Amino acid sequence: MDIEYVRSRFIKHFDGTTGSVYTSPGRINLIGEHTDYNGGFVFPGAVDKGMVAEIKPNGTDKVRAYSIDLKDYVEFGLNEEDAPNASWARYIFGVCREMIKRGVDVKGFNTAFSGDVPLGAGMSSSAALESTYAYALNDLFGDNKIDKFELAKVGQATEHNYCGVNCGIMDQFASVFGKEGHLIRLDCRSLEYQYFPFKPDGYRLVLVDSVVKHELASSAYNKRRQSCENVVAAVQKIHPHVEYLRDCNMEMLNEVKAQISEEDYMRAEYVIEEIQRVLDVCDALERGDYETVGQKMYETHHGMSKLYEVSCEELDFLNDVAFDCGVTGSRVMGGGFGGCTINLVKNELYETFISTAKERYKEKFGRSPKVYDVVISDGSRKLC
């Protein structure tokens, strides 16, 4: 991301002076999908694509914000009734409000921002934006008194309270806590976390974007949550201590097989196996065993496609192409029904895989997929 470009836009659109520059990254999730609301583990990492914002207090009670990418300017106050109409500005407004609720004396400021997180690719551009402003306002107005975990919660609360998205904590957590060369295992029940080395020498991490998003995503997501809750309710009659599917094993699931639907059984089977896969991948990374990591990624894709049924024709096709090309690991990343596959590819197979994927996908679906190389990078920080 070009800091000088952001700075030049800031100077042009405001009073010709400069402020402070902050950045936060987007994220990938290597493995651990649909485990968060089941009390399990996720395994994200920050990437080398994110948001950059220049910010300078302006001595008023108004925020003056310019979106460089959208070429759009918005001005708003800092009280609850001052919420702007522009959806992008509501993220900044929401962060201001959430920081004020936490005792930070946020004042008016000028800001311009730009990002290179691909939109619609499931890399959490919104979390990158929220984390950038939470980190910056904590530094500029809060004397850095808010800890990093609370900054991640500021982003999550912004989504809940100002953007209408009832998201988990993973995206903002990964954006704030990212660490170069490391993935983060987050326990979604206790919120304990641990860094694991991710230095895949001889491999590259690449997203292949199907450039589709199927409409049924939100209703299907709610149905799957309900399936998981149905199974937990059935298991609790025998094992009262069970709170989430994370507390179940296959033996416990089989005990209630006759009391639940076949569909609910399949959903729970996927989640129980996926939670274990995250732990297996962590063990493999500590040994530097990227072949096992890749195998587990394929297992996840199979589970998401056949048991959880959140894949789609395009993603299954890309996963098959990866397998045919000898790619070490490949799976759908994110909630499903479109978006990207995440692929762990040996360097010597990279060019062949990308050209084959583009060619075969276009032949089949009449359009080309997008390709994003990602490198695991640092989280929120001040640049200058």
Disulfide bonds with the S-S distance in Angstrom:
none
